[in-house]
């Protein structure tokens, strides 16, 4: 299993990138969102990868965070959601957006992805809603900097102790995870806590964890 690719970009397109790793070129399929964030050809990048194995096909799919990779894995467990549909959903919403949409039951946000109809969007929300809190709790701590590649004599796998810079989406995911953990520790159920945090994060995407906790508590407070 190839879990991470780090090397130099030889070619990039809207849905894939060719990465040279010590003389071997890997075609890695990515969402449009990820493709737009990659550096130009000739520069270094690193992506977490998922290998799709079929009888007549081997395909690598790349993700800037393990959180996004986990959402891809879960999305493709839903009947009717293949790798192409999953990448379309992630490309439209991002990992954090997917988590918010599913936690809030907002299937119309899922439907906004190209090629995803209303019935499939509703199935995604229905089948994954109970799993959303656990995935949101992963946060953005496990993140590869898409502009960083290992040196020529390094192994492909990242050393466990390595620290990498977190882009803004990873910081948002980390704040969401921290807020969700705090609410659960206060005794709220995973489902209601995830929905409140998702709504609060949707209202202010740059909010830090303390602000998300306060906003979520206001949403969870008894009305009337």
C-alpha positions as CSV (number, residue, x, y, z in Angstrom):
1,X,0.0,0.0,0.0
2,X,1.3,3.4,-1.0
3,X,0.2,5.8,1.8
4,X,2.1,8.9,0.9
5,X,3.9,10.4,-2.1
6,X,6.6,13.0,-1.9
7,X,8.5,14.3,-4.9
8,X,8.7,16.8,-7.7
9,X,5.8,17.7,-9.9
10,X,6.5,16.9,-13.5
11,X,3.0,17.7,-14.8
12,X,-0.3,18.9,-13.3
13,X,-3.8,19.1,-14.6
14,X,-7.2,19.9,-13.1
15,X,-7.8,16.3,-11.9
16,X,-4.4,14.7,-11.6
17,X,-0.7,15.3,-11.1
18,X,2.4,13.5,-12.2
19,X,5.0,13.3,-9.4
20,X,8.6,12.2,-9.8
21,X,9.8,10.1,-6.9
22,X,13.5,9.3,-7.4
23,X,13.1,8.7,-11.1
24,X,9.7,7.0,-10.9
25,X,6.7,9.0,-12.1
26,X,3.4,8.5,-10.2
27,X,0.1,9.6,-11.6
28,X,-2.0,10.8,-8.6
29,X,-5.7,11.7,-9.1
30,X,-6.8,14.7,-7.0
31,X,-9.8,16.9,-6.6
32,X,-10.0,20.2,-8.3
33,X,-9.6,21.9,-4.9
34,X,-6.4,20.0,-4.2
35,X,-5.1,20.6,-7.7
36,X,-5.6,24.3,-7.4
37,X,-3.5,24.3,-4.1
38,X,-0.6,22.4,-5.6
39,X,2.6,24.3,-6.6
40,X,3.6,24.6,-10.2
41,X,5.5,22.0,-12.2
42,X,9.2,21.7,-11.1
43,X,8.4,22.3,-7.5
44,X,8.1,19.8,-4.6
45,X,4.8,18.5,-3.2
46,X,3.6,15.8,-0.8
47,X,0.2,14.0,-0.7
48,X,-1.4,11.3,1.3
49,X,-2.6,8.6,-1.1
50,X,-5.2,5.9,-1.4
51,X,-4.6,3.0,-3.8
52,X,-7.6,1.8,-5.8
53,X,-7.1,-1.8,-6.9
54,X,-9.3,-3.4,-9.5
55,X,-8.8,-6.4,-11.8
56,X,-7.8,-4.2,-14.7
57,X,-6.9,-1.0,-13.0
58,X,-4.5,0.6,-10.4
59,X,-5.2,4.2,-9.5
60,X,-3.7,6.5,-6.8
61,X,-5.8,9.2,-5.3
62,X,-4.1,12.0,-3.4
63,X,-5.2,14.1,-0.4
64,X,-3.5,17.0,1.5
65,X,-4.7,15.7,4.9
66,X,-5.5,12.4,6.5
67,X,-8.9,13.9,7.4
68,X,-9.8,14.3,3.8
69,X,-8.5,10.8,3.0
70,X,-10.7,9.4,5.7
71,X,-13.7,11.2,4.3
72,X,-12.9,9.7,0.9
73,X,-12.7,6.3,2.4
74,X,-16.1,6.7,4.1
75,X,-17.8,8.3,1.1
76,X,-16.8,5.4,-1.1
77,X,-18.5,3.0,1.3
78,X,-21.9,4.5,0.3
79,X,-23.6,2.6,-2.5
80,X,-23.4,4.5,-5.7
81,X,-20.4,6.7,-4.6
82,X,-17.3,5.7,-6.5
83,X,-13.9,7.4,-6.4
84,X,-15.0,9.9,-9.0
85,X,-18.1,11.0,-7.1
86,X,-16.1,11.2,-3.9
87,X,-13.5,13.4,-5.4
88,X,-16.2,15.6,-6.8
89,X,-17.8,16.0,-3.4
90,X,-14.5,16.7,-1.7
91,X,-13.5,19.1,-4.5
92,X,-16.7,21.0,-4.1
93,X,-16.9,21.2,-0.3
94,X,-13.5,20.3,1.1
95,X,-13.1,17.9,4.1
96,X,-14.5,20.4,6.6
97,X,-17.4,21.3,4.3
98,X,-18.3,17.6,3.9
99,X,-18.3,17.1,7.7
100,X,-20.5,20.1,8.3
101,X,-23.0,19.1,5.6
102,X,-23.3,15.6,6.8
103,X,-23.5,16.6,10.5
104,X,-26.3,19.1,9.7
105,X,-28.1,16.7,7.3
106,X,-27.6,19.2,4.5
107,X,-27.9,16.9,1.5
108,X,-28.4,19.9,-0.8
109,X,-24.7,20.9,-0.2
110,X,-23.6,17.4,-1.2
111,X,-25.9,17.6,-4.3
112,X,-23.9,20.7,-5.4
113,X,-21.0,18.4,-6.4
114,X,-20.9,17.6,-10.2
115,X,-22.6,14.3,-11.0
116,X,-24.2,13.9,-7.6
117,X,-28.0,13.7,-7.8
118,X,-30.5,14.3,-4.9
119,X,-31.1,10.7,-4.1
120,X,-27.4,9.9,-3.9
121,X,-26.8,13.0,-1.8
122,X,-29.6,12.0,0.6
123,X,-28.1,8.5,0.9
124,X,-24.7,9.9,1.7
125,X,-26.1,12.0,4.5
126,X,-28.3,9.2,5.9
127,X,-25.6,6.6,5.9
128,X,-22.7,8.7,7.2
129,X,-24.5,11.1,9.7
130,X,-23.7,8.8,12.6
131,X,-20.1,8.5,11.6
132,X,-19.5,12.2,11.1
133,X,-18.7,13.1,14.7
134,X,-15.9,10.6,14.9
135,X,-14.3,11.8,11.7
136,X,-14.7,15.5,12.6
137,X,-12.9,14.6,15.9
138,X,-9.8,13.6,13.9
139,X,-9.2,17.3,13.3
140,X,-6.5,18.7,11.0
141,X,-3.4,17.7,13.0
142,X,-2.4,15.0,10.5
143,X,-1.5,17.2,7.6
144,X,1.0,17.2,4.8
145,X,2.3,20.5,3.4
146,X,1.6,20.2,-0.3
147,X,4.7,22.2,-1.0
148,X,7.1,20.0,0.9
149,X,8.8,16.9,-0.5
150,X,11.3,14.5,1.1
151,X,14.9,14.7,-0.1
152,X,16.1,12.3,-2.7
153,X,17.6,9.9,-0.2
154,X,14.5,9.8,2.1
155,X,11.9,7.1,2.2
156,X,8.4,7.8,0.9
157,X,6.8,7.4,4.3
158,X,6.9,10.4,6.6
159,X,8.9,10.1,9.8
160,X,6.5,10.0,12.8
161,X,8.2,12.9,14.6
162,X,8.2,15.2,11.6
163,X,6.5,18.6,12.0
164,X,4.9,20.2,9.0
165,X,3.2,23.5,8.6
166,X,-0.6,23.5,8.7
167,X,-2.5,25.5,6.1
168,X,-5.7,27.4,7.2
169,X,-8.1,24.5,6.4
170,X,-6.1,22.2,8.8
171,X,-6.3,24.8,11.6
172,X,-10.1,25.0,11.0
173,X,-10.4,21.3,11.2
174,X,-8.3,21.2,14.4
175,X,-10.5,23.9,16.0
176,X,-13.6,22.0,15.1
177,X,-12.2,18.8,16.6
178,X,-11.3,20.6,19.8
179,X,-14.7,22.2,20.1
180,X,-16.4,18.9,19.5
181,X,-14.3,17.1,22.1
182,X,-15.1,19.8,24.6
183,X,-18.9,19.5,24.1
184,X,-18.8,15.8,24.4
185,X,-16.8,16.1,27.6
186,X,-19.5,18.4,28.9
187,X,-22.0,15.6,28.4
188,X,-23.6,16.4,25.0
189,X,-24.3,13.5,22.6
190,X,-22.0,13.1,19.7
191,X,-24.7,13.8,17.1
192,X,-26.1,17.0,18.7
193,X,-22.6,18.2,19.5
194,X,-21.4,17.7,15.9
195,X,-24.4,19.4,14.5
196,X,-23.9,22.5,16.8
197,X,-20.2,22.7,16.0
198,X,-20.9,22.3,12.3
199,X,-23.4,25.1,12.4
200,X,-21.1,27.4,14.4
201,X,-18.2,26.7,12.0
202,X,-20.4,27.4,9.0
203,X,-21.3,30.8,10.4
204,X,-17.6,31.7,11.1
205,X,-15.1,29.5,9.2
206,X,-12.1,31.1,10.8
207,X,-13.2,30.9,14.4
208,X,-10.8,29.3,17.0
209,X,-11.9,26.5,19.3
210,X,-13.0,28.7,22.2
211,X,-15.2,30.8,20.0
212,X,-16.7,27.7,18.4
213,X,-17.4,26.2,21.9
214,X,-19.2,29.4,23.0
215,X,-21.3,29.6,19.8
216,X,-22.1,25.9,20.0
217,X,-23.2,26.2,23.6
218,X,-25.6,29.0,22.6
219,X,-27.0,26.8,19.9
220,X,-27.5,24.0,22.3
221,X,-29.0,26.1,25.1
222,X,-32.7,25.4,25.8
223,X,-35.0,27.8,23.8
224,X,-37.7,29.8,25.5
